[in-house]
Amino acid sequence: VASGLTCSPNSYTITACSNADCSSLYTAGLTGTLAISGGTVNYPSGAGFTIGAGSSSTVVQAQLTQVATYTVGLSGLSVTPSASPQVYCGMGATPSAGGSCSQSMAEAGLIFDVPNHVSGDSQAVTVSAVRKSDNSLSCTPAFASTSKTINFRCSYNNPTTGFVPAVVGGAALNAGNNAAAVCDCGGRNVSLAFNASGVASTTVTYADAGQVTLNASYTGSGADAGLSMTGTDSFIAVPASFSFSGVTAGPIKAGAAFGATVTAVNRSGVKTSNFGRETSAASATLGFTKRQPTGANSVAGSFTGSLGAFSSGVATASNLRWNEVGNADLTASSSNYLGTGLSISGSTGSGPAGAVGPFIPNHFTVAVSQACPAGTPSFTYSGQPFTMTVTAHNATGGITENYDGTANTSPNFAKAVTLSAATNASLGSLGSAGLAASAFARGVGTLSTQS
């Protein structure tokens, strides 16, 4: 983080990236040295590091032992990065080309760690008030068995603006204690009860998505006059899931365009408006799973289409197409949100499976096989049986094989088809006016006794 304590080691995560936003990782192996300047530094396990082949990150510990501002970087890299600068720093924020590589050290402070978590989930957090022990680099309690009022403030890192505040110990971190207002520069005072070891417990909740920094400060008075303690930590909140709405109602013509809306939501099902507003905007991949029919004659078909960009946590798609008949489900997924390793998913099948559809044929074609094919032209005598073939098609003309009425699909999506003469001057009628659903196999039905 951007600040630390002289009495406590810091852990520095070094990640090898293949692109600027680190959405693609470099895993071919890397060695180098954590280089920190500006004051005295102790490296408990050495400053050198190795990221083995197949891995992309490692952690190096260092204790910065003076009250000073240090500069943190890397040196002696076995592979020279192509970017300039070669090292992207974050120090409490998402690493970036313009990120700060400076770290300020103090002799007393507040230590806490809010883990990356699912948006809307309450996190149990301990706050330790510590100071440098006399003549040593160890930390000792600054507060013991007492209650202190700590000011907490929140700020937005990625995206750099937000819609709701972080909530600490039930208090929204803005002047109005308003869970629907944004973080502000004043934050909120929270009373914490510290135990004999100088540790207090509280909770942190954030209802939106993205990376947020939490700052804590204490200014002494009375017996503590002159004491100033600060602490900071950043965390990432990840949407709990994707929800679907606005899915085109069935029946839907196979191969024709249909649409859906996807919303990133927190644990309570409330929209996370910051999803999609990040630097290197987050997105989701749509998937499609056929649910029905099943059986030897059923096919998966082909699905195309994608979501548009997210705006305030919502994305829409209007170009979705499935070229088959049946019922199905849409899925949405996003992996490794802001590098946390946490993924997001959602499905229309969160209730009963097969919520999208039914999909039906776009049209039928009818082909006639004349009873006397050898003639020129071929012909059929009036009243003579001939064969008619009815084929179910999608919007692009392909056969919808799932339009099947045999025992080889379950359930059967084929329906009885009514036949009629298009033009006959009312001088007769077809001997058979319908084709049973069971006559269809893989989208093709045949009637061989027509007359």
C-alpha positions in Angstrom: 0.0 0.0 0.0 1.0 3.7 -0.2 1.8 3.9 3.5 3.2 1.6 6.1 4.7 1.2 9.5 8.4 1.0 10.4 7.7 -1.8 12.9 6.0 -4.2 10.4 7.2 -5.9 7.2 5.4 -5.2 3.9 4.4 -7.8 1.4 5.0 -6.8 -2.3 3.2 -8.8 -5.0 5.1 -8.9 -8.3 3.1 -9.9 -11.3 4.4 -10.6 -14.8 1.9 -9.3 -17.4 1.7 -9.8 -21.2 -0.4 -6.6 -21.8 -0.9 -3.2 -20.2 -4.0 -4.0 -18.1 -2.6 -7.4 -17.0 -5.6 -9.2 -18.3 -3.1 -11.6 -20.0 -0.3 -13.0 -17.9 3.3 -13.8 -18.7 4.1 -17.4 -17.6 7.4 -18.2 -19.2 9.4 -17.5 -16.0 11.1 -14.4 -14.6 13.8 -13.5 -12.1 14.9 -10.2 -10.7 15.3 -8.1 -7.6 12.9 -6.0 -5.5 14.6 -2.6 -5.4 13.6 -0.2 -2.7 15.4 3.1 -2.0 15.0 6.1 0.2 16.0 4.7 3.6 17.1 1.6 5.4 15.4 -1.7 4.2 15.5 -5.2 5.6 14.6 -8.1 3.4 13.7 -11.1 5.7 14.1 -13.6 2.8 16.3 -11.6 0.4 15.5 -9.1 -2.3 15.8 -11.5 -5.2 12.8 -13.3 -6.6 11.9 -16.1 -9.0 8.6 -16.6 -10.8 8.8 -20.1 -12.1 7.6 -21.2 -15.6 3.8 -21.7 -15.5 3.4 -19.1 -12.8 2.9 -15.3 -13.1 3.4 -13.8 -9.7 5.3 -14.0 -6.4 5.5 -12.2 -3.1 8.6 -10.5 -1.6 8.7 -9.1 2.0 10.6 -6.0 3.0 10.7 -4.0 6.2 11.2 -0.2 5.7 12.7 0.8 9.0 12.8 4.7 8.8 10.2 7.4 8.9 10.7 8.4 5.2 9.2 8.2 1.8 10.6 5.3 -0.2 10.6 4.4 -3.9 9.7 0.9 -4.8 10.7 -0.8 -8.1 12.4 -3.8 -9.7 15.9 -4.3 -11.1 17.9 -7.0 -12.8 15.0 -8.5 -14.7 15.9 -11.6 -16.7 13.4 -10.6 -19.4 13.2 -6.9 -20.5 9.6 -5.6 -20.6 8.6 -3.9 -23.8 6.5 -1.3 -22.0 7.7 2.1 -20.8 8.0 2.5 -17.9 8.9 -1.2 -17.4 7.3 -1.4 -14.0 3.7 -0.4 -13.4 3.0 0.5 -9.8 -0.3 0.8 -7.9 0.6 1.0 -4.2 -3.0 0.6 -3.0 -4.6 1.1 -6.4 -4.7 -0.9 -9.7 -1.2 -0.9 -11.1 -0.9 1.5 -14.1 1.7 3.2 -16.2 1.1 6.4 -14.2 0.8 4.6 -10.9 2.7 5.8 -7.8 5.8 3.8 -6.7 6.2 5.8 -3.5 5.5 4.5 0.0 5.5 6.7 3.1 6.4 5.1 6.5 5.3 6.0 10.0 6.2 4.8 13.5 2.6 4.3 14.6 -0.5 3.5 12.7 -3.7 1.5 12.1 -3.4 -1.9 10.4 -6.3 -3.6 8.8 -6.9 -5.8 5.7 -10.2 -5.9 3.8 -10.2 -9.0 1.6 -11.4 -9.0 -2.0 -15.0 -10.2 -1.8 -18.4 -10.5 -3.3 -20.3 -7.2 -3.5 -22.8 -6.8 -0.8 -21.2 -9.4 1.5 -20.3 -8.1 5.0 -16.6 -8.6 5.8 -15.4 -9.1 9.4 -12.3 -6.9 9.7 -9.8 -6.4 12.6 -8.1 -3.1 13.2 -4.9 -3.1 15.1 -3.5 0.1 16.6 0.3 -0.3 16.9 3.4 1.7 17.4 7.1 1.0 17.1 8.5 -0.6 20.2 11.3 1.2 21.9 14.7 0.3 20.4 13.3 -2.4 18.2 11.5 -3.0 14.9 8.6 -4.9 16.4 5.1 -3.5 16.9 3.4 -3.1 20.2 -0.2 -2.1 21.0 -0.9 1.6 20.9 -4.4 1.2 22.4 -5.3 -1.4 25.0 -8.7 -2.1 26.6 -10.2 1.2 25.5 -12.6 2.6 23.0 -11.4 5.1 20.4 -13.2 7.1 17.7 -11.6 6.4 14.3 -12.4 8.4 11.2 -12.9 6.2 8.1 -13.0 7.5 4.6 -13.5 5.8 1.3 -12.4 6.6 -2.2 -12.8 5.1 -5.7 -9.8 3.6 -7.5 -11.1 1.6 -10.4 -13.4 3.0 -11.7 -12.4 6.4 -10.3 -16.0 7.4 -9.4 -18.8 5.6 -7.8 -22.4 5.6 -6.7 -22.5 4.3 -3.2 -20.1 4.5 -0.2 -18.3 1.8 1.7 -20.0 1.1 5.1 -17.9 0.5 8.2 -19.5 -0.8 11.4 -22.9 0.1 10.0 -21.9 3.7 9.2 -22.0 4.9 5.6 -18.8 6.8 4.9 -20.1 10.2 4.0 -21.4 13.3 5.9 -25.0 12.2 5.8 -24.4 8.6 6.8 -26.3 7.9 3.6 -26.0 4.5 2.0 -27.3 5.9 -1.3 -24.8 8.8 -1.5 -21.1 8.7 -2.6 -17.9 8.6 -0.5 -16.9 12.1 0.5 -13.7 13.7 1.9 -15.0 13.8 5.4 -15.9 10.2 5.8 -17.5 9.1 9.1 -16.4 8.6 12.7 -16.7 5.1 14.0 -16.2 4.1 17.6 -14.1 1.0 18.0 -13.5 -1.0 21.2 -9.8 -2.2 21.3 -9.0 -5.2 23.4 -5.9 -5.7 25.6 -3.8 -6.5 22.5 -4.8 -3.2 20.8 -7.1 -5.0 18.3 -10.7 -4.0 17.5 -13.3 -5.8 15.4 -15.7 -4.2 12.9 -17.4 -4.9 9.6 -17.0 -3.5 6.1 -19.6 -3.7 3.3 -19.6 -2.3 -0.2 -22.7 -2.8 -2.4 -21.1 -2.0 -5.8 -18.3 -3.4 -7.9 -14.7 -2.2 -8.4 -11.6 -1.3 -6.4 -12.1 0.9 -3.4 -9.5 2.4 -0.9 -10.4 2.6 2.8 -8.5 5.2 4.9 -8.5 5.3 8.7 -7.1 8.0 10.9 -6.9 8.9 14.6 -6.0 12.3 16.0 -5.3 12.2 19.7 -6.5 14.6 22.4 -6.2 14.9 26.1 -3.7 12.2 27.2 -3.2 11.3 23.5 -2.6 14.9 22.4 -0.2 15.0 19.6 -0.7 11.4 18.6 -1.6 10.9 14.9 -2.2 7.5 13.4 -3.3 6.5 9.9 -3.9 3.3 8.0 -5.1 2.4 4.5 -6.1 -0.6 2.5 -7.7 -1.3 -0.8 -10.1 -4.1 -1.8 -12.0 -5.2 -4.8 -15.7 -6.0 -4.7 -16.9 -8.4 -7.3 -20.6 -8.8 -8.5 -22.2 -11.8 -7.1 -23.8 -12.9 -10.4 -25.4 -11.8 -13.6 -29.2 -11.7 -13.9 -31.2 -11.9 -17.1 -34.3 -9.9 -18.1 -36.0 -8.8 -21.3 -35.5 -12.2 -23.0 -37.6 -12.4 -26.1 -40.7 -14.3 -25.3 -41.4 -17.6 -27.1 -42.2 -18.9 -29.5 -39.1 -17.7 -31.3 -38.4 -18.6 -35.0 -35.3 -20.7 -35.4 -32.5 -18.7 -36.9 -34.3 -15.3 -36.3 -32.8 -12.6 -34.1 -33.9 -12.5 -30.5 -32.6 -10.4 -27.5 -31.8 -10.4 -23.8 -30.6 -8.0 -21.1 -27.8 -8.9 -18.6 -27.3 -7.0 -15.3 -24.4 -7.4 -12.9 -25.9 -7.6 -9.4 -24.6 -7.9 -5.8 -25.5 -10.5 -3.2 -28.9 -8.8 -2.6 -29.7 -8.8 -6.3 -29.2 -5.0 -6.6 -27.5 -3.7 -9.7 -23.7 -3.0 -9.4 -23.6 0.2 -11.5 -19.8 0.4 -11.6 -19.5 -2.9 -13.5 -18.3 -2.0 -17.0 -17.0 1.5 -16.0 -13.5 0.2 -15.0 -10.3 1.1 -16.8 -10.2 -1.7 -19.3 -14.0 -2.1 -18.9 -15.2 -5.4 -17.6 -17.5 -7.5 -19.9 -19.3 -10.8 -20.0 -19.3 -13.7 -22.5 -22.7 -15.1 -23.5 -23.2 -18.8 -23.8 -26.1 -21.0 -24.9 -27.1 -24.4 -23.7 -29.8 -26.5 -25.4 -32.0 -28.2 -22.8 -34.7 -29.9 -24.9 -35.1 -32.1 -26.8 -32.8 -34.8 -25.8 -32.3 -38.2 -27.5 -30.4 -39.8 -30.4 -32.1 -37.6 -33.0 -31.5 -34.3 -31.2 -28.7 -31.9 -32.1 -27.1 -28.9 -30.3 -27.5 -26.6 -33.2 -25.5 -23.4 -33.7 -25.7 -20.2 -31.6 -24.4 -16.8 -32.6 -24.5 -13.3 -31.1 -22.9 -11.3 -28.2 -23.6 -8.7 -25.6 -22.9 -5.1 -26.1 -20.8 -3.0 -23.7 -22.0 -2.7 -20.1 -23.4 0.7 -19.2 -24.1 1.3 -15.5 -24.0 -2.4 -14.9 -26.3 -3.4 -17.7 -25.7 -4.8 -21.2 -28.1 -5.8 -24.0 -28.0 -8.1 -27.0 -30.3 -8.0 -29.9 -28.4 -10.1 -32.4 -28.8 -13.6 -30.8 -29.7 -16.5 -33.1 -30.2 -20.2 -32.6 -30.8 -22.3 -35.7 -32.6 -25.1 -34.1 -35.9 -26.1 -32.5 -36.4 -26.7 -28.7 -35.9 -24.9 -25.4 -32.6 -23.6 -24.1 -30.8 -21.4 -21.6 -28.5 -18.4 -21.9 -25.5 -18.0 -19.7 -23.2 -15.0 -18.9 -19.8 -15.3 -17.5 -16.8 -13.1 -16.6 -13.5 -14.5 -15.2 -10.8 -13.0 -13.0 -12.5 -9.7 -12.2 -9.8 -7.0 -11.9 -7.2 -9.7 -11.3 -8.8 -11.1 -8.2 -9.2 -14.6 -9.5 -12.9 -14.3 -8.7 -15.4 -15.1 -11.5 -19.0 -14.0 -12.1 -21.8 -16.1 -13.8 -25.5 -16.2 -14.3 -28.1 -18.2 -16.3 -31.7 -18.0 -17.4 -31.8 -21.5 -16.0 -31.4 -20.5 -12.3 -35.1 -21.5 -12.0 -36.6 -24.1 -14.2 -34.1 -25.2 -17.0 -35.0 -24.3 -20.5 -36.4 -20.8 -19.9 -35.6 -19.5 -23.4 -38.0 -20.5 -26.1 -39.7 -22.5 -27.4 -37.9 -22.2 -30.7 -40.0 -23.2 -33.7 -39.4 -23.6 -37.4 -39.3 -20.4 -39.4 -41.2 -22.1 -42.3 -41.9 -25.3 -44.2 -41.2 -26.4 -47.7 -43.2 -29.0 -49.5 -41.8 -31.2 -52.3 -43.9 -33.5 -54.5 -42.6 -36.8 -56.0 -44.8 -37.6 -59.0 -46.4 -41.0 -59.2 -45.1 -41.3 -62.8 -41.7 -39.8 -62.8 -40.5 -41.3 -66.1 -42.9 -39.1 -68.2 -41.9 -35.9 -69.9 -42.9 -34.1 -68.0 -43.4 -36.3 -65.0 -47.0 -36.5 -63.8 -49.6 -38.1 -61.5 -53.1 -39.2 -62.6 -56.0 -37.8 -60.7 -56.8 -39.9 -57.7 -53.4 -41.7 -58.0 -51.3 -41.8 -54.8 -48.1 -39.8 -54.8 -45.5 -38.8 -52.2 -45.2 -35.4 -50.4 -42.2 -34.4 -48.3 -42.5 -31.6 -45.8 -39.3 -30.1 -44.4 -39.0 -27.7 -41.4 -36.5 -24.9 -41.9 -34.9 -22.1 -39.9 -34.7 -18.5 -41.1 -31.6 -19.1 -43.2 -33.0 -22.2 -44.9 -31.3 -24.9 -42.9 -33.3 -27.9 -41.7 -34.3 -27.9 -38.1 -33.5 -31.4 -37.1 -35.0 -31.1 -33.7 -38.4 -30.9 -35.3 -38.8 -34.6 -34.6 -41.8 -36.7 -33.6 -40.1 -40.0 -33.2 -39.2 -41.9 -30.0 -35.6 -40.7 -30.7 -36.3 -37.3 -29.1 -37.9 -36.3 -25.8 -40.0 -34.4 -25.6 -41.2 -34.3 -29.2 -41.2 -30.8 -30.7 -42.8 -31.8 -34.0 -46.5 -30.9 -34.5 -49.1 -32.2 -36.9 -49.0 -30.2 -40.1 -52.1 -29.4 -42.2 -51.8 -29.7 -45.9 -53.9 -27.9 -48.5 -53.9 -27.3 -52.2 -52.6 -23.8 -53.0 -54.5 -23.5 -56.3 -56.9 -26.0 -57.8 -59.9 -23.9 -58.8 -61.9 -25.7 -56.2 -62.0 -28.8 -58.4 -61.0 -31.3 -55.8 -59.2 -31.9 -52.5 -56.2 -33.7 -51.2 -56.9 -37.2 -50.1 -54.9 -36.6 -46.9 -55.2 -33.2 -45.3 -52.6 -33.6 -42.6 -49.2 -35.0 -41.7 -48.9 -36.4 -38.1 -46.2 -35.2 -35.8 -44.8 -38.7 -35.6 -44.1 -38.7 -39.4 -41.3 -36.1 -38.8 -37.7 -37.4 -38.3 -34.8 -34.9 -38.1 -37.0 -32.2 -39.5 -38.4 -34.1 -42.5 -41.9 -35.6 -42.7 -43.1 -37.8 -45.6 -46.6 -38.7 -46.7 -46.6 -41.5 -49.3 -50.3 -42.1 -49.7 -51.4 -38.7 -50.9 -53.9 -38.5 -53.7 
